[in-house]
Amino acid sequence: YMARLENGCLAMIPNILTELEESKVKEDLDLLENVTLNIAVTGKSGSGKSTFVNALLGLDGDEGAAETRVMETTMKAIRCSHPTMTNVKIWDLPGIGTPNFKAKNYLKEVKFETYDFFVIIVTERFKENNIMRASEMKKMFYFVRSKIDNDIRAEAWKKNYREEDLLSKIRHNCEENLKTVGSPKVFLISTFELGKYNFQQLQDHRGCVD
């Protein structure tokens, strides 16, 4: 299973490079071999950033795994090296809105300009500050709506509940609100149920369908 996760991450990296090349952020077609690619994972404290990083790299309790706790543990950007691609660095950034990283100065504090690509993790209904932060970055990014299993549990008791309708509604809401910042790829995931929802599509970047 871990081998499948690692292979998925391997598949995702070239797709991120393609995104960067198509946006003319990078011009060298041999980036993967010649240049370090810094991918930053960001989101509010408690959004599951560290769990996501570990799942992405197939690390859980292994040496090099990002620490995960109920309380925010990331006080500085933590670099997690890819198991086989030494020039790919996944950065677990501190949580947004913590005492040490206020939302107002967050991008400056984490030195966002040093990263090539972002994965923005969000756990709740889409809010205006999600757009503002993405707009301020002016960088390519994936938008990940995590803990989707919580949304399903909260709605499953309703009489006319259909899981596919709920997922479609959540994705549509994200996509509509992100149109002003370039319509990035949107993925719905649960790091505790990696075989469901869009985690595999995120790794393979095949695109998501309702």
LOVOLUM-941419 format. One record per residue (C-alpha): x, y, z; residue in one letter; chain. Coordinates in nm, 4 decimals. Example, Ala and Ser with C-alpha at 12.3 -4.5 7.8 and 13.67 -1.06 7.14 Angstrom:
R         xx         yy         zz   residu   chaine
R     1.2300    -0.4500     0.7800        A        A
R     1.3670    -0.1060     0.7140        S        A
//
This chain:
R         xx         yy         zz   residu   chaine
R     0.0000     0.0000     0.0000        Y        A
R     0.2799     0.2423     0.0903        M        A
R     0.4487     0.1601    -0.2397        A        A
R     0.1301     0.2656    -0.4186        R        A
R     0.1252     0.5941    -0.2265        L        A
R     0.4872     0.6646    -0.3130        E        A
R     0.4273     0.5859    -0.6786        N        A
R     0.1299     0.8220    -0.6687        G        A
R     0.3470     1.1019    -0.5383        C        A
R     0.6003     1.0276    -0.8116        L        A
R     0.3218     1.0666    -1.0655        A        A
R     0.2072     1.3956    -0.9156        M        A
R     0.5451     1.5733    -0.9336        I        A
R     0.5765     1.5782    -1.3160        P        A
R     0.2208     1.7116    -1.3346        N        A
R     0.3101     1.9967    -1.1016        I        A
R     0.6098     2.0683    -1.3229        L        A
R     0.3796     2.0766    -1.6234        T        A
R     0.1582     2.3289    -1.4443        E        A
R     0.4616     2.5464    -1.3762        L        A
R     0.5970     2.5172    -1.7285        E        A
R     0.2620     2.5992    -1.8877        E        A
R     0.2362     2.9081    -1.6686        S        A
R     0.5860     3.0107    -1.7837        K        A
R     0.7095     3.0089    -1.4253        V        A
R     0.9802     2.7681    -1.5417        K        A
R     1.1320     2.7244    -1.8863        E        A
R     1.3763     2.4386    -1.8435        D        A
R     1.2124     2.1108    -1.9571        L        A
R     1.4628     1.9146    -1.7478        D        A
R     1.3563     2.0727    -1.4176        L        A
R     1.2932     1.7425    -1.2459        L        A
R     1.6577     1.6409    -1.2839        E        A
R     1.8335     1.9756    -1.2546        N        A
R     1.6484     2.1996    -1.0104        V        A
R     1.5100     2.1614    -0.6600        T        A
R     1.1306     2.1811    -0.6578        L        A
R     0.9901     2.3288    -0.3369        N        A
R     0.6235     2.2440    -0.2746        I        A
R     0.4638     2.4140     0.0271        A        A
R     0.1588     2.2776     0.2096        V        A
R    -0.0339     2.5498     0.3913        T        A
R    -0.3606     2.5906     0.5787        G        A
R    -0.5131     2.6847     0.9116        K        A
R    -0.3935     2.5222     1.2306        S        A
R    -0.5670     2.1853     1.2657        G        A
R    -0.6457     2.1514     0.8960        S        A
R    -0.4482     1.8272     0.8705        G        A
R    -0.1426     1.9628     0.6884        K        A
R     0.1075     1.7296     0.8521        S        A
R    -0.1165     1.4255     0.8099        T        A
R    -0.1563     1.5175     0.4432        F        A
R     0.2206     1.5494     0.3923        V        A
R     0.2821     1.2106     0.5525        N        A
R     0.0112     1.0468     0.3425        A        A
R     0.1459     1.2083     0.0275        L        A
R     0.4957     1.0747     0.0896        L        A
R     0.3861     0.7415     0.2345        G        A
R     0.5356     0.8277     0.5740        L        A
R     0.3569     0.7492     0.8998        D        A
R     0.5760     0.7306     1.2056        G        A
R     0.8811     0.6789     0.9867        D        A
R     1.1950     0.8864     1.0150        E        A
R     1.1298     1.2066     0.8240        G        A
R     0.7548     1.2062     0.8897        A        A
R     0.5929     1.5359     0.9844        A        A
R     0.4705     1.5392     1.3452        E        A
R     0.0925     1.5308     1.3908        T        A
R    -0.0925     1.6231     1.7098        R        A
R    -0.4225     1.7759     1.8117        V        A
R    -0.2455     2.1025     1.8940        M        A
R    -0.0495     2.2949     1.6327        E        A
R     0.3085     2.1631     1.6421        T        A
R     0.4579     2.3338     1.3371        T        A
R     0.6367     2.6428     1.4664        M        A
R     0.8494     2.6798     1.1547        K        A
R     0.8502     2.5463     0.8012        A        A
R     0.9448     2.1776     0.8160        I        A
R     1.1143     2.0229     0.5153        R        A
R     1.0231     1.6657     0.4256        C        A
R     1.2403     1.5108     0.1571        S        A
R     1.0878     1.2754    -0.0949        H        A
R     1.2017     0.9139    -0.0336        P        A
R     1.3447     0.8703    -0.3847        T        A
R     1.3407     1.2147    -0.5494        M        A
R     1.6055     1.4027    -0.3540        T        A
R     1.5510     1.7312    -0.5366        N        A
R     1.1795     1.7417    -0.4458        V        A
R     1.1134     1.9069    -0.1088        K        A
R     0.7698     1.9086     0.0529        I        A
R     0.7397     2.1880     0.3109        W        A
R     0.4898     2.1645     0.5972        D        A
R     0.4267     2.5325     0.6767        L        A
R     0.3088     2.6625     1.0164        P        A
R    -0.0665     2.6899     1.0620        G        A
R    -0.2378     3.0132     0.9622        I        A
R    -0.3872     3.2165     1.2460        G        A
R    -0.1771     3.0821     1.5336        T        A
R    -0.0280     3.3272     1.7893        P        A
R     0.3083     3.3117     1.6132        N        A
R     0.1677     3.3339     1.2600        F        A
R    -0.1164     3.5838     1.2380        K        A
R    -0.3192     3.5689     0.9172        A        A
R    -0.2393     3.9315     0.8296        K        A
R     0.1375     3.8770     0.8026        N        A
R     0.1368     3.5046     0.7315        Y        A
R     0.2757     3.5049     0.3764        L        A
R     0.5618     3.7338     0.4742        K        A
R     0.6426     3.5314     0.7856        E        A
R     0.6651     3.1995     0.5993        V        A
R     0.8622     3.3583     0.3108        K        A
R     0.6138     3.2329     0.0519        F        A
R     0.8219     3.3667    -0.2366        E        A
R     1.0802     3.0916    -0.1792        T        A
R     0.8364     2.8166    -0.2847        Y        A
R     0.7537     2.7078    -0.6382        D        A
R     0.4103     2.5547    -0.5853        F        A
R     0.1493     2.5470    -0.3097        F        A
R    -0.1088     2.3032    -0.1806        V        A
R    -0.3741     2.4956     0.0145        I        A
R    -0.5582     2.2810     0.2713        I        A
R    -0.9055     2.3937     0.3836        V        A
R    -1.1455     2.2058     0.6114        T        A
R    -1.4550     2.4243     0.6318        E        A
R    -1.7000     2.6023     0.4069        R        A
R    -1.5367     2.8340     0.1577        F        A
R    -1.4571     3.1740     0.3065        K        A
R    -1.3495     3.5044     0.1566        E        A
R    -1.0044     3.4864     0.3135        N        A
R    -0.9389     3.1654     0.1172        N        A
R    -0.9584     3.3692    -0.2027        I        A
R    -0.7642     3.6626    -0.0608        M        A
R    -0.4738     3.4446     0.0442        R        A
R    -0.4610     3.2623    -0.2881        A        A
R    -0.4743     3.5941    -0.4723        S        A
R    -0.1940     3.7416    -0.2634        E        A
R     0.0370     3.4480    -0.3341        M        A
R     0.0199     3.4863    -0.7120        K        A
R     0.1589     3.1334    -0.7387        K        A
R     0.0341     2.8100    -0.8906        M        A
R    -0.1483     2.5896    -0.6405        F        A
R    -0.3827     2.2971    -0.5813        Y        A
R    -0.6842     2.3550    -0.3574        F        A
R    -0.7515     2.0640    -0.1217        V        A
R    -1.0753     2.0431     0.0761        R        A
R    -0.9770     1.8018     0.3519        S        A
R    -1.1651     1.6117     0.6253        K        A
R    -1.4457     1.5535     0.3795        I        A
R    -1.5541     1.2563     0.5911        D        A
R    -1.6636     1.5055     0.8593        N        A
R    -1.8959     1.6769     0.6112        D        A
R    -2.0455     1.3433     0.5142        I        A
R    -2.1111     1.2404     0.8756        R        A
R    -2.2750     1.5765     0.9435        A        A
R    -2.5167     1.5365     0.6509        E        A
R    -2.5728     1.1599     0.6298        A        A
R    -2.8677     1.1614     0.8732        W        A
R    -3.0839     1.3774     0.6462        K        A
R    -3.3743     1.2057     0.4734        K        A
R    -3.2806     1.2881     0.1134        N        A
R    -2.9045     1.2613     0.1621        Y        A
R    -2.6960     1.1380    -0.1320        R        A
R    -2.3186     1.1362    -0.0930        E        A
R    -2.2476     1.2149    -0.4583        E        A
R    -2.4763     1.5190    -0.4435        D        A
R    -2.2990     1.6522    -0.1355        L        A
R    -1.9531     1.6054    -0.2876        L        A
R    -2.0647     1.7721    -0.6090        S        A
R    -2.2063     2.0660    -0.4146        K        A
R    -1.8856     2.1143    -0.2136        I        A
R    -1.6653     2.0975    -0.5226        R        A
R    -1.8880     2.3334    -0.7185        H        A
R    -1.8768     2.5854    -0.4337        N        A
R    -1.4962     2.5747    -0.4263        C        A
R    -1.4581     2.5985    -0.8035        E        A
R    -1.7007     2.8886    -0.8364        E        A
R    -1.5247     3.0880    -0.5657        N        A
R    -1.1792     3.0172    -0.7087        L        A
R    -1.2568     3.1398    -1.0603        K        A
R    -1.1121     3.4817    -0.9793        T        A
R    -0.7721     3.3301    -0.8997        V        A
R    -0.7290     3.1148    -1.2085        G        A
R    -0.9539     2.8151    -1.1416        S        A
R    -0.6952     2.5849    -0.9786        P        A
R    -0.7502     2.2105    -0.9480        K        A
R    -0.9820     2.1223    -0.6576        V        A
R    -0.9532     1.7935    -0.4679        F        A
R    -1.1786     1.6563    -0.1935        L        A
R    -0.9983     1.4207     0.0435        I        A
R    -0.9969     1.2459     0.3782        S        A
R    -0.6498     1.1520     0.4992        T        A
R    -0.8093     0.8779     0.7108        F        A
R    -0.9819     0.7228     0.4089        E        A
R    -0.7198     0.7551     0.1380        L        A
R    -0.8889     0.5049    -0.0888        G        A
R    -1.1995     0.7228    -0.1190        K        A
R    -1.2771     1.0620    -0.2696        Y        A
R    -0.9978     1.2404    -0.4634        N        A
R    -0.6697     1.1471    -0.2949        F        A
R    -0.5673     0.9114    -0.5739        Q        A
R    -0.6649     1.1711    -0.8362        Q        A
R    -0.4520     1.4247    -0.6507        L        A
R    -0.1520     1.1944    -0.6654        Q        A
R    -0.2027     1.1007    -1.0286        D        A
R    -0.3523     1.4371    -1.1248        H        A
R    -0.5918     1.2763    -1.3659        R        A
R    -0.8503     1.5406    -1.2886        G        A
R    -1.1671     1.4952    -1.0836        C        A
R    -1.5222     1.4321    -1.1927        V        A
R    -1.8414     1.4471    -0.9914        D        A
//
